[in-house]
Amino acid sequence: MTMRTIEATATVADDGTLTVRVPSDMPPGQLRVLLVIDARPDDEGTDFLADLPVIHVASWPADLSMRREEMYDDSGR
C-alpha cells in the first residue's frame, strides 16, 4: 500500500482513547500512522495569516529605481 495523507476529526475519550473514522477503502488491520495534534481544534476557519505582523506603507518613493544595474554589482549578483 502506498502512503496517504488523510485529514480527519478525532474524538478523545476521558480515558485517553482516540477514535477516528477513516475512509472505507483503507484495509483492515494494523497500519503505521503519524498523529499530529492541532493545538487549537476549535479555531477551524481562522485566518492564520492574521497573526503575522503588517507593515503599512503609503506608496513607493517617486524616485525609487528597481534597475538591475543599481541593485547588483558588476558581477550581476
PyMOL Python script that loads the backbone (N, CA, C, O; Angstrom):
from pymol import cmd

cmd.read_pdbstr("""\
ATOM      1  N   MET A   1       0.848  -1.187   0.000  1.00  0.00           N
ATOM      2  CA  MET A   1       0.000   0.000   0.000  1.00  0.00           C
ATOM      3  C   MET A   1       0.886   1.240   0.000  1.00  0.00           C
ATOM      4  O   MET A   1       1.908   1.274   0.685  1.00  0.00           O
ATOM      5  N   THR A   2       0.507   2.234  -0.749  1.00  0.00           N
ATOM      6  CA  THR A   2       1.258   3.485  -0.787  1.00  0.00           C
ATOM      7  C   THR A   2       0.859   4.379   0.380  1.00  0.00           C
ATOM      8  O   THR A   2      -0.178   4.176   1.011  1.00  0.00           O
ATOM      9  N   MET A   3       1.694   5.364   0.651  1.00  0.00           N
ATOM     10  CA  MET A   3       1.430   6.283   1.749  1.00  0.00           C
ATOM     11  C   MET A   3       0.343   7.275   1.347  1.00  0.00           C
ATOM     12  O   MET A   3       0.332   7.763   0.217  1.00  0.00           O
ATOM     13  N   ARG A   4      -0.568   7.573   2.271  1.00  0.00           N
ATOM     14  CA  ARG A   4      -1.660   8.524   2.034  1.00  0.00           C
ATOM     15  C   ARG A   4      -1.691   9.533   3.160  1.00  0.00           C
ATOM     16  O   ARG A   4      -1.244   9.258   4.274  1.00  0.00           O
ATOM     17  N   THR A   5      -2.219  10.695   2.860  1.00  0.00           N
ATOM     18  CA  THR A   5      -2.483  11.702   3.879  1.00  0.00           C
ATOM     19  C   THR A   5      -3.989  11.843   4.012  1.00  0.00           C
ATOM     20  O   THR A   5      -4.684  12.109   3.032  1.00  0.00           O
ATOM     21  N   ILE A   6      -4.490  11.664   5.225  1.00  0.00           N
ATOM     22  CA  ILE A   6      -5.922  11.767   5.494  1.00  0.00           C
ATOM     23  C   ILE A   6      -6.105  12.794   6.593  1.00  0.00           C
ATOM     24  O   ILE A   6      -5.521  12.662   7.669  1.00  0.00           O
ATOM     25  N   GLU A   7      -6.905  13.811   6.338  1.00  0.00           N
ATOM     26  CA  GLU A   7      -7.233  14.781   7.376  1.00  0.00           C
ATOM     27  C   GLU A   7      -8.605  14.445   7.916  1.00  0.00           C
ATOM     28  O   GLU A   7      -9.572  14.340   7.160  1.00  0.00           O
ATOM     29  N   ALA A   8      -8.690  14.277   9.221  1.00  0.00           N
ATOM     30  CA  ALA A   8      -9.949  13.864   9.836  1.00  0.00           C
ATOM     31  C   ALA A   8     -10.087  14.515  11.200  1.00  0.00           C
ATOM     32  O   ALA A   8      -9.126  15.058  11.744  1.00  0.00           O
ATOM     33  N   THR A   9     -11.284  14.456  11.741  1.00  0.00           N
ATOM     34  CA  THR A   9     -11.545  14.913  13.099  1.00  0.00           C
ATOM     35  C   THR A   9     -11.635  13.688  13.984  1.00  0.00           C
ATOM     36  O   THR A   9     -12.317  12.722  13.644  1.00  0.00           O
ATOM     37  N   ALA A  10     -10.953  13.719  15.116  1.00  0.00           N
ATOM     38  CA  ALA A  10     -10.944  12.583  16.025  1.00  0.00           C
ATOM     39  C   ALA A  10     -11.590  12.972  17.346  1.00  0.00           C
ATOM     40  O   ALA A  10     -11.703  14.153  17.676  1.00  0.00           O
ATOM     41  N   THR A  11     -12.012  11.954  18.098  1.00  0.00           N
ATOM     42  CA  THR A  11     -12.613  12.167  19.406  1.00  0.00           C
ATOM     43  C   THR A  11     -11.731  11.491  20.454  1.00  0.00           C
ATOM     44  O   THR A  11     -11.371  10.322  20.311  1.00  0.00           O
ATOM     45  N   VAL A  12     -11.389  12.226  21.498  1.00  0.00           N
ATOM     46  CA  VAL A  12     -10.618  11.670  22.602  1.00  0.00           C
ATOM     47  C   VAL A  12     -11.552  11.504  23.792  1.00  0.00           C
ATOM     48  O   VAL A  12     -12.178  12.466  24.238  1.00  0.00           O
ATOM     49  N   ALA A  13     -11.645  10.281  24.302  1.00  0.00           N
ATOM     50  CA  ALA A  13     -12.495   9.983  25.460  1.00  0.00           C
ATOM     51  C   ALA A  13     -11.766  10.341  26.750  1.00  0.00           C
ATOM     52  O   ALA A  13     -10.565  10.612  26.738  1.00  0.00           O
ATOM     53  N   ASP A  14     -12.499  10.340  27.862  1.00  0.00           N
ATOM     54  CA  ASP A  14     -11.917  10.654  29.171  1.00  0.00           C
ATOM     55  C   ASP A  14     -10.771   9.716  29.537  1.00  0.00           C
ATOM     56  O   ASP A  14      -9.852  10.112  30.255  1.00  0.00           O
ATOM     57  N   ASP A  15     -10.817   8.488  29.054  1.00  0.00           N
ATOM     58  CA  ASP A  15      -9.753   7.523  29.375  1.00  0.00           C
ATOM     59  C   ASP A  15      -8.552   7.629  28.431  1.00  0.00           C
ATOM     60  O   ASP A  15      -7.612   6.840  28.534  1.00  0.00           O
ATOM     61  N   GLY A  16      -8.580   8.595  27.515  1.00  0.00           N
ATOM     62  CA  GLY A  16      -7.470   8.795  26.590  1.00  0.00           C
ATOM     63  C   GLY A  16      -7.588   8.024  25.298  1.00  0.00           C
ATOM     64  O   GLY A  16      -6.682   8.080  24.467  1.00  0.00           O
ATOM     65  N   THR A  17      -8.667   7.311  25.105  1.00  0.00           N
ATOM     66  CA  THR A  17      -8.882   6.561  23.870  1.00  0.00           C
ATOM     67  C   THR A  17      -9.182   7.528  22.728  1.00  0.00           C
ATOM     68  O   THR A  17     -10.021   8.420  22.855  1.00  0.00           O
ATOM     69  N   LEU A  18      -8.496   7.337  21.631  1.00  0.00           N
ATOM     70  CA  LEU A  18      -8.686   8.174  20.443  1.00  0.00           C
ATOM     71  C   LEU A  18      -9.512   7.400  19.424  1.00  0.00           C
ATOM     72  O   LEU A  18      -9.170   6.271  19.073  1.00  0.00           O
ATOM     73  N   THR A  19     -10.597   8.004  18.950  1.00  0.00           N
ATOM     74  CA  THR A  19     -11.445   7.381  17.938  1.00  0.00           C
ATOM     75  C   THR A  19     -11.444   8.256  16.703  1.00  0.00           C
ATOM     76  O   THR A  19     -11.716   9.454  16.777  1.00  0.00           O
ATOM     77  N   VAL A  20     -11.137   7.652  15.571  1.00  0.00           N
ATOM     78  CA  VAL A  20     -11.132   8.385  14.306  1.00  0.00           C
ATOM     79  C   VAL A  20     -11.716   7.475  13.228  1.00  0.00           C
ATOM     80  O   VAL A  20     -11.462   6.270  13.222  1.00  0.00           O
ATOM     81  N   ARG A  21     -12.490   8.048  12.329  1.00  0.00           N
ATOM     82  CA  ARG A  21     -13.071   7.271  11.233  1.00  0.00           C
ATOM     83  C   ARG A  21     -12.215   7.533   9.992  1.00  0.00           C
ATOM     84  O   ARG A  21     -11.929   8.679   9.643  1.00  0.00           O
ATOM     85  N   VAL A  22     -11.815   6.443   9.339  1.00  0.00           N
ATOM     86  CA  VAL A  22     -11.008   6.539   8.121  1.00  0.00           C
ATOM     87  C   VAL A  22     -11.872   6.156   6.921  1.00  0.00           C
ATOM     88  O   VAL A  22     -12.926   5.543   7.092  1.00  0.00           O
ATOM     89  N   PRO A  23     -11.440   6.508   5.708  1.00  0.00           N
ATOM     90  CA  PRO A  23     -12.214   6.132   4.516  1.00  0.00           C
ATOM     91  C   PRO A  23     -12.399   4.617   4.420  1.00  0.00           C
ATOM     92  O   PRO A  23     -11.557   3.850   4.887  1.00  0.00           O
ATOM     93  N   SER A  24     -13.486   4.205   3.824  1.00  0.00           N
ATOM     94  CA  SER A  24     -13.834   2.781   3.758  1.00  0.00           C
ATOM     95  C   SER A  24     -12.873   1.968   2.892  1.00  0.00           C
ATOM     96  O   SER A  24     -12.865   0.740   2.978  1.00  0.00           O
ATOM     97  N   ASP A  25     -12.068   2.625   2.063  1.00  0.00           N
ATOM     98  CA  ASP A  25     -11.142   1.863   1.222  1.00  0.00           C
ATOM     99  C   ASP A  25      -9.820   1.547   1.924  1.00  0.00           C
ATOM    100  O   ASP A  25      -8.915   0.992   1.301  1.00  0.00           O
ATOM    101  N   MET A  26      -9.692   1.888   3.199  1.00  0.00           N
ATOM    102  CA  MET A  26      -8.491   1.544   3.957  1.00  0.00           C
ATOM    103  C   MET A  26      -8.577   0.069   4.339  1.00  0.00           C
ATOM    104  O   MET A  26      -9.630  -0.392   4.780  1.00  0.00           O
ATOM    105  N   PRO A  27      -7.491  -0.673   4.176  1.00  0.00           N
ATOM    106  CA  PRO A  27      -7.535  -2.094   4.508  1.00  0.00           C
ATOM    107  C   PRO A  27      -7.606  -2.296   6.022  1.00  0.00           C
ATOM    108  O   PRO A  27      -7.016  -1.519   6.772  1.00  0.00           O
ATOM    109  N   PRO A  28      -8.313  -3.321   6.478  1.00  0.00           N
ATOM    110  CA  PRO A  28      -8.362  -3.596   7.919  1.00  0.00           C
ATOM    111  C   PRO A  28      -7.009  -4.121   8.398  1.00  0.00           C
ATOM    112  O   PRO A  28      -6.219  -4.640   7.610  1.00  0.00           O
ATOM    113  N   GLY A  29      -6.755  -3.981   9.686  1.00  0.00           N
ATOM    114  CA  GLY A  29      -5.506  -4.467  10.267  1.00  0.00           C
ATOM    115  C   GLY A  29      -4.671  -3.325  10.804  1.00  0.00           C
ATOM    116  O   GLY A  29      -5.116  -2.178  10.842  1.00  0.00           O
ATOM    117  N   GLN A  30      -3.461  -3.646  11.217  1.00  0.00           N
ATOM    118  CA  GLN A  30      -2.577  -2.639  11.773  1.00  0.00           C
ATOM    119  C   GLN A  30      -1.929  -1.828  10.657  1.00  0.00           C
ATOM    120  O   GLN A  30      -1.466  -2.371   9.655  1.00  0.00           O
ATOM    121  N   LEU A  31      -1.911  -0.531  10.856  1.00  0.00           N
ATOM    122  CA  LEU A  31      -1.274   0.378   9.902  1.00  0.00           C
ATOM    123  C   LEU A  31      -0.346   1.298  10.680  1.00  0.00           C
ATOM    124  O   LEU A  31      -0.607   1.605  11.843  1.00  0.00           O
ATOM    125  N   ARG A  32       0.706   1.729  10.062  1.00  0.00           N
ATOM    126  CA  ARG A  32       1.606   2.710  10.669  1.00  0.00           C
ATOM    127  C   ARG A  32       1.008   4.082  10.416  1.00  0.00           C
ATOM    128  O   ARG A  32       0.712   4.426   9.272  1.00  0.00           O
ATOM    129  N   VAL A  33       0.824   4.880  11.480  1.00  0.00           N
ATOM    130  CA  VAL A  33       0.203   6.194  11.347  1.00  0.00           C
ATOM    131  C   VAL A  33       1.083   7.247  12.002  1.00  0.00           C
ATOM    132  O   VAL A  33       1.902   6.943  12.869  1.00  0.00           O
ATOM    133  N   LEU A  34       0.901   8.480  11.574  1.00  0.00           N
ATOM    134  CA  LEU A  34       1.548   9.638  12.175  1.00  0.00           C
ATOM    135  C   LEU A  34       0.438  10.537  12.687  1.00  0.00           C
ATOM    136  O   LEU A  34      -0.465  10.899  11.932  1.00  0.00           O
ATOM    137  N   LEU A  35       0.494  10.897  13.948  1.00  0.00           N
ATOM    138  CA  LEU A  35      -0.563  11.684  14.563  1.00  0.00           C
ATOM    139  C   LEU A  35      -0.027  13.073  14.885  1.00  0.00           C
ATOM    140  O   LEU A  35       0.973  13.210  15.589  1.00  0.00           O
ATOM    141  N   VAL A  36      -0.695  14.105  14.368  1.00  0.00           N
ATOM    142  CA  VAL A  36      -0.350  15.492  14.664  1.00  0.00           C
ATOM    143  C   VAL A  36      -1.556  16.105  15.351  1.00  0.00           C
ATOM    144  O   VAL A  36      -2.654  16.112  14.793  1.00  0.00           O
ATOM    145  N   ILE A  37      -1.362  16.618  16.549  1.00  0.00           N
ATOM    146  CA  ILE A  37      -2.459  17.212  17.308  1.00  0.00           C
ATOM    147  C   ILE A  37      -2.455  18.714  17.076  1.00  0.00           C
ATOM    148  O   ILE A  37      -1.460  19.387  17.349  1.00  0.00           O
ATOM    149  N   ASP A  38      -3.562  19.240  16.574  1.00  0.00           N
ATOM    150  CA  ASP A  38      -3.719  20.677  16.383  1.00  0.00           C
ATOM    151  C   ASP A  38      -4.023  21.283  17.746  1.00  0.00           C
ATOM    152  O   ASP A  38      -4.986  20.889  18.403  1.00  0.00           O
ATOM    153  N   ALA A  39      -3.204  22.240  18.170  1.00  0.00           N
ATOM    154  CA  ALA A  39      -3.369  22.826  19.496  1.00  0.00           C
ATOM    155  C   ALA A  39      -4.638  23.658  19.612  1.00  0.00           C
ATOM    156  O   ALA A  39      -5.105  23.922  20.720  1.00  0.00           O
ATOM    157  N   ARG A  40      -5.199  24.074  18.484  1.00  0.00           N
ATOM    158  CA  ARG A  40      -6.405  24.900  18.500  1.00  0.00           C
ATOM    159  C   ARG A  40      -7.490  24.271  17.627  1.00  0.00           C
ATOM    160  O   ARG A  40      -7.823  24.833  16.583  1.00  0.00           O
ATOM    161  N   PRO A  41      -8.047  23.137  18.014  1.00  0.00           N
ATOM    162  CA  PRO A  41      -9.025  22.473  17.140  1.00  0.00           C
ATOM    163  C   PRO A  41     -10.328  23.248  16.977  1.00  0.00           C
ATOM    164  O   PRO A  41     -11.054  23.018  16.010  1.00  0.00           O
ATOM    165  N   ASP A  42     -10.644  24.164  17.898  1.00  0.00           N
ATOM    166  CA  ASP A  42     -11.896  24.911  17.792  1.00  0.00           C
ATOM    167  C   ASP A  42     -11.785  26.125  16.877  1.00  0.00           C
ATOM    168  O   ASP A  42     -12.778  26.814  16.646  1.00  0.00           O
ATOM    169  N   ASP A  43     -10.584  26.397  16.349  1.00  0.00           N
ATOM    170  CA  ASP A  43     -10.370  27.582  15.530  1.00  0.00           C
ATOM    171  C   ASP A  43     -10.466  27.294  14.037  1.00  0.00           C
ATOM    172  O   ASP A  43      -9.851  27.998  13.236  1.00  0.00           O
ATOM    173  N   GLU A  44     -11.219  26.286  13.651  1.00  0.00           N
ATOM    174  CA  GLU A  44     -11.330  25.967  12.230  1.00  0.00           C
ATOM    175  C   GLU A  44     -11.855  27.179  11.477  1.00  0.00           C
ATOM    176  O   GLU A  44     -12.793  27.844  11.917  1.00  0.00           O
ATOM    177  N   GLY A  45     -11.242  27.451  10.346  1.00  0.00           N
ATOM    178  CA  GLY A  45     -11.658  28.590   9.550  1.00  0.00           C
ATOM    179  C   GLY A  45     -10.949  29.881   9.937  1.00  0.00           C
ATOM    180  O   GLY A  45     -11.167  30.914   9.306  1.00  0.00           O
ATOM    181  N   THR A  46     -10.106  29.839  10.963  1.00  0.00           N
ATOM    182  CA  THR A  46      -9.384  31.033  11.379  1.00  0.00           C
ATOM    183  C   THR A  46      -8.342  31.384  10.322  1.00  0.00           C
ATOM    184  O   THR A  46      -7.686  30.500   9.770  1.00  0.00           O
ATOM    185  N   ASP A  47      -8.197  32.643  10.049  1.00  0.00           N
ATOM    186  CA  ASP A  47      -7.186  33.100   9.105  1.00  0.00           C
ATOM    187  C   ASP A  47      -5.866  33.226   9.848  1.00  0.00           C
ATOM    188  O   ASP A  47      -5.644  34.210  10.553  1.00  0.00           O
ATOM    189  N   PHE A  48      -4.982  32.234   9.696  1.00  0.00           N
ATOM    190  CA  PHE A  48      -3.723  32.234  10.419  1.00  0.00           C
ATOM    191  C   PHE A  48      -2.776  33.327   9.930  1.00  0.00           C
ATOM    192  O   PHE A  48      -1.839  33.685  10.643  1.00  0.00           O
ATOM    193  N   LEU A  49      -2.997  33.856   8.746  1.00  0.00           N
ATOM    194  CA  LEU A  49      -2.177  34.968   8.266  1.00  0.00           C
ATOM    195  C   LEU A  49      -2.448  36.241   9.054  1.00  0.00           C
ATOM    196  O   LEU A  49      -1.626  37.157   9.055  1.00  0.00           O
ATOM    197  N   ALA A  50      -3.588  36.306   9.721  1.00  0.00           N
ATOM    198  CA  ALA A  50      -3.929  37.488  10.502  1.00  0.00           C
ATOM    199  C   ALA A  50      -2.982  37.668  11.682  1.00  0.00           C
ATOM    200  O   ALA A  50      -2.885  38.770  12.222  1.00  0.00           O
ATOM    201  N   ASP A  51      -2.279  36.609  12.099  1.00  0.00           N
ATOM    202  CA  ASP A  51      -1.347  36.689  13.214  1.00  0.00           C
ATOM    203  C   ASP A  51       0.001  37.281  12.813  1.00  0.00           C
ATOM    204  O   ASP A  51       0.806  37.625  13.680  1.00  0.00           O
ATOM    205  N   LEU A  52       0.254  37.404  11.521  1.00  0.00           N
ATOM    206  CA  LEU A  52       1.536  37.931  11.056  1.00  0.00           C
ATOM    207  C   LEU A  52       1.569  39.452  11.201  1.00  0.00           C
ATOM    208  O   LEU A  52       0.547  40.117  11.033  1.00  0.00           O
ATOM    209  N   PRO A  53       2.754  40.004  11.516  1.00  0.00           N
ATOM    210  CA  PRO A  53       2.842  41.465  11.615  1.00  0.00           C
ATOM    211  C   PRO A  53       2.660  42.115  10.244  1.00  0.00           C
ATOM    212  O   PRO A  53       3.031  41.543   9.220  1.00  0.00           O
ATOM    213  N   VAL A  54       2.092  43.298  10.241  1.00  0.00           N
ATOM    214  CA  VAL A  54       1.836  44.034   8.996  1.00  0.00           C
ATOM    215  C   VAL A  54       2.567  45.361   9.060  1.00  0.00           C
ATOM    216  O   VAL A  54       2.497  46.073  10.061  1.00  0.00           O
ATOM    217  N   ILE A  55       3.261  45.684   7.993  1.00  0.00           N
ATOM    218  CA  ILE A  55       3.932  46.980   7.884  1.00  0.00           C
ATOM    219  C   ILE A  55       3.145  47.802   6.882  1.00  0.00           C
ATOM    220  O   ILE A  55       3.032  47.420   5.717  1.00  0.00           O
ATOM    221  N   HIS A  56       2.605  48.919   7.320  1.00  0.00           N
ATOM    222  CA  HIS A  56       1.812  49.770   6.441  1.00  0.00           C
ATOM    223  C   HIS A  56       2.715  50.837   5.824  1.00  0.00           C
ATOM    224  O   HIS A  56       3.422  51.555   6.531  1.00  0.00           O
ATOM    225  N   VAL A  57       2.679  50.926   4.518  1.00  0.00           N
ATOM    226  CA  VAL A  57       3.422  51.967   3.798  1.00  0.00           C
ATOM    227  C   VAL A  57       2.444  52.680   2.876  1.00  0.00           C
ATOM    228  O   VAL A  57       1.523  52.071   2.331  1.00  0.00           O
ATOM    229  N   ALA A  58       2.657  53.963   2.713  1.00  0.00           N
ATOM    230  CA  ALA A  58       1.736  54.760   1.895  1.00  0.00           C
ATOM    231  C   ALA A  58       1.908  54.434   0.416  1.00  0.00           C
ATOM    232  O   ALA A  58       0.935  54.094  -0.257  1.00  0.00           O
ATOM    233  N   SER A  59       3.119  54.532  -0.091  1.00  0.00           N
ATOM    234  CA  SER A  59       3.363  54.253  -1.504  1.00  0.00           C
ATOM    235  C   SER A  59       4.871  54.144  -1.728  1.00  0.00           C
ATOM    236  O   SER A  59       5.669  54.471  -0.850  1.00  0.00           O
ATOM    237  N   TRP A  60       5.244  53.677  -2.925  1.00  0.00           N
ATOM    238  CA  TRP A  60       6.659  53.616  -3.279  1.00  0.00           C
ATOM    239  C   TRP A  60       7.189  55.036  -3.439  1.00  0.00           C
ATOM    240  O   TRP A  60       6.458  55.910  -3.905  1.00  0.00           O
ATOM    241  N   PRO A  61       8.439  55.286  -3.065  1.00  0.00           N
ATOM    242  CA  PRO A  61       9.015  56.606  -3.303  1.00  0.00           C
ATOM    243  C   PRO A  61       9.035  56.908  -4.803  1.00  0.00           C
ATOM    244  O   PRO A  61       9.278  56.014  -5.613  1.00  0.00           O
ATOM    245  N   ALA A  62       8.787  58.139  -5.165  1.00  0.00           N
ATOM    246  CA  ALA A  62       8.733  58.534  -6.580  1.00  0.00           C
ATOM    247  C   ALA A  62      10.065  58.306  -7.280  1.00  0.00           C
ATOM    248  O   ALA A  62      10.082  58.014  -8.476  1.00  0.00           O
ATOM    249  N   ASP A  63      11.176  58.431  -6.569  1.00  0.00           N
ATOM    250  CA  ASP A  63      12.487  58.286  -7.204  1.00  0.00           C
ATOM    251  C   ASP A  63      13.075  56.877  -7.022  1.00  0.00           C
ATOM    252  O   ASP A  63      14.268  56.680  -7.255  1.00  0.00           O
ATOM    253  N   LEU A  64      12.260  55.901  -6.612  1.00  0.00           N
ATOM    254  CA  LEU A  64      12.744  54.540  -6.418  1.00  0.00           C
ATOM    255  C   LEU A  64      13.075  53.912  -7.765  1.00  0.00           C
ATOM    256  O   LEU A  64      12.255  53.902  -8.683  1.00  0.00           O
ATOM    257  N   SER A  65      14.288  53.390  -7.863  1.00  0.00           N
ATOM    258  CA  SER A  65      14.706  52.721  -9.086  1.00  0.00           C
ATOM    259  C   SER A  65      14.908  51.243  -8.789  1.00  0.00           C
ATOM    260  O   SER A  65      15.586  50.882  -7.827  1.00  0.00           O
ATOM    261  N   MET A  66      14.329  50.404  -9.606  1.00  0.00           N
ATOM    262  CA  MET A  66      14.481  48.967  -9.447  1.00  0.00           C
ATOM    263  C   MET A  66      15.334  48.391 -10.576  1.00  0.00           C
ATOM    264  O   MET A  66      15.224  47.214 -10.920  1.00  0.00           O
ATOM    265  N   ARG A  67      16.177  49.240 -11.137  1.00  0.00           N
ATOM    266  CA  ARG A  67      17.039  48.791 -12.234  1.00  0.00           C
ATOM    267  C   ARG A  67      18.065  47.800 -11.710  1.00  0.00           C
ATOM    268  O   ARG A  67      18.640  47.994 -10.640  1.00  0.00           O
ATOM    269  N   ARG A  68      18.285  46.758 -12.457  1.00  0.00           N
ATOM    270  CA  ARG A  68      19.233  45.721 -12.077  1.00  0.00           C
ATOM    271  C   ARG A  68      20.617  46.303 -11.804  1.00  0.00           C
ATOM    272  O   ARG A  68      21.281  45.907 -10.846  1.00  0.00           O
ATOM    273  N   GLU A  69      21.047  47.233 -12.634  1.00  0.00           N
ATOM    274  CA  GLU A  69      22.369  47.830 -12.503  1.00  0.00           C
ATOM    275  C   GLU A  69      22.536  48.548 -11.163  1.00  0.00           C
ATOM    276  O   GLU A  69      23.647  48.641 -10.641  1.00  0.00           O
ATOM    277  N   GLU A  70      21.458  49.042 -10.623  1.00  0.00           N
ATOM    278  CA  GLU A  70      21.537  49.765  -9.355  1.00  0.00           C
ATOM    279  C   GLU A  70      21.359  48.833  -8.147  1.00  0.00           C
ATOM    280  O   GLU A  70      21.749  49.175  -7.031  1.00  0.00           O
ATOM    281  N   MET A  71      20.773  47.668  -8.378  1.00  0.00           N
ATOM    282  CA  MET A  71      20.546  46.732  -7.282  1.00  0.00           C
ATOM    283  C   MET A  71      21.713  45.772  -7.081  1.00  0.00           C
ATOM    284  O   MET A  71      21.943  45.309  -5.964  1.00  0.00           O
ATOM    285  N   TYR A  72      22.468  45.459  -8.164  1.00  0.00           N
ATOM    286  CA  TYR A  72      23.542  44.464  -8.098  1.00  0.00           C
ATOM    287  C   TYR A  72      24.852  45.101  -8.521  1.00  0.00           C
ATOM    288  O   TYR A  72      24.885  46.143  -9.174  1.00  0.00           O
ATOM    289  N   ASP A  73      25.948  44.428  -8.119  1.00  0.00           N
ATOM    290  CA  ASP A  73      27.263  44.932  -8.527  1.00  0.00           C
ATOM    291  C   ASP A  73      27.603  44.453  -9.938  1.00  0.00           C
ATOM    292  O   ASP A  73      26.744  43.915 -10.636  1.00  0.00           O
ATOM    293  N   ASP A  74      28.828  44.645 -10.348  1.00  0.00           N
ATOM    294  CA  ASP A  74      29.234  44.308 -11.717  1.00  0.00           C
ATOM    295  C   ASP A  74      29.146  42.822 -12.047  1.00  0.00           C
ATOM    296  O   ASP A  74      29.053  42.458 -13.220  1.00  0.00           O
ATOM    297  N   SER A  75      29.173  41.966 -11.045  1.00  0.00           N
ATOM    298  CA  SER A  75      29.104  40.532 -11.307  1.00  0.00           C
ATOM    299  C   SER A  75      27.673  40.065 -11.542  1.00  0.00           C
ATOM    300  O   SER A  75      27.443  38.911 -11.907  1.00  0.00           O
ATOM    301  N   GLY A  76      26.707  40.965 -11.332  1.00  0.00           N
ATOM    302  CA  GLY A  76      25.313  40.616 -11.575  1.00  0.00           C
ATOM    303  C   GLY A  76      24.643  39.963 -10.385  1.00  0.00           C
ATOM    304  O   GLY A  76      23.565  39.383 -10.511  1.00  0.00           O
ATOM    305  N   ARG A  77      25.288  40.058  -9.218  1.00  0.00           N
ATOM    306  CA  ARG A  77      24.713  39.418  -8.027  1.00  0.00           C
ATOM    307  C   ARG A  77      24.580  40.385  -6.900  1.00  0.00           C
ATOM    308  O   ARG A  77      24.115  40.017  -5.822  1.00  0.00           O
TER     309      ARG A  77
END
""", "prot")
cmd.dss("prot")
cmd.show_as("cartoon", "prot")
cmd.util.cbc("prot")
cmd.orient("prot")
